[in-house]
Amino acid sequence: MPTDPLPTYRFAPSPNGYLHLGHALSAILNHDLAASNNGRFLVRIDDIDQTRARPAFEDAIFEDLDWLGLQWAPDIRRQSEHTDDYRAALARLDALGLVRRSVATRREIAEAAAAAEKAGTPWRRDPDGAWIAPPDEAFLTTDAIATRIATDAPATLRLKTRKAIAHLAIDLAFVEEDAGPAGETGLIEADPTLWGDVVLARSDAAASYHLSVVVDDAAQGITHVVRGRDLFYATAIHRLLQALLDLPAPRYRHHRLITDETGRKLSKSSQDTSLRELRDQGATPADIRRKIGIG
Ligand code: GLU
């Protein structure tokens, strides 16, 4: 009989700012769930975006987690050290005919969307509120597209999402052990079309967030993904990529978000709620647990 895989959890911050109370909630939940399930707690450094990652922030992550009293497994994965893995995944998707090269810039898509909306034609947004990239770039002239391709202008590689769904011809679902923003829970049908043709790689990044986390979670044997509710809808794309790449599906738990007094989600730039600022003001790890409601 096959044995069940070891329950494996991860906390995967990006080293582009100091950890705040929201990160503390994610890290502590992952740590405590791993402990209560006799599993492993891994820390991953999600530094695929090298334009924003800073070594000082990475050092601060480990310092803060240590201060919180968490213990993690010694094997640390850094995305920047695994670009070959992402390239291989990309090549596999490309071999299936599911990758397209897109030369329109984000700005051009935004301009086209704004112009269309002004003319009364609605343009779809993704769950993060960004304009969906259209399947063709008809708002650019064919000459402009040809010139950019001929001159090797920076391009974005995108997943042909609808074609990918048709290629699989199976229903995609995932298990949600907590809840999504609208209370979605239990077995959730994944709808990747919400995202349009998502970015897989850019000229300045070997892999997008979506592609890298899917490859990493599989490489690390993650069985349970515990992360903020803001990433709930992204799971639809993650399930699609897992299915296309023959990777196992972890179980998901999207936890509540910690907000500031005005009800806004915390961001790395809100220094007042960074763990080190709170520590400097005299807070103890027990105070942090109390503040985030897990005492
Ligand atoms: N690195 C991502 C972040 O800091 C989290 C990745 C994930 O949990 O899927 O938001």
Residues whose N, C-alpha, C, O or C-beta is under 5 A from the ligand:
A	BS01	LIG	A12 P13 S14 D46 V213 R227
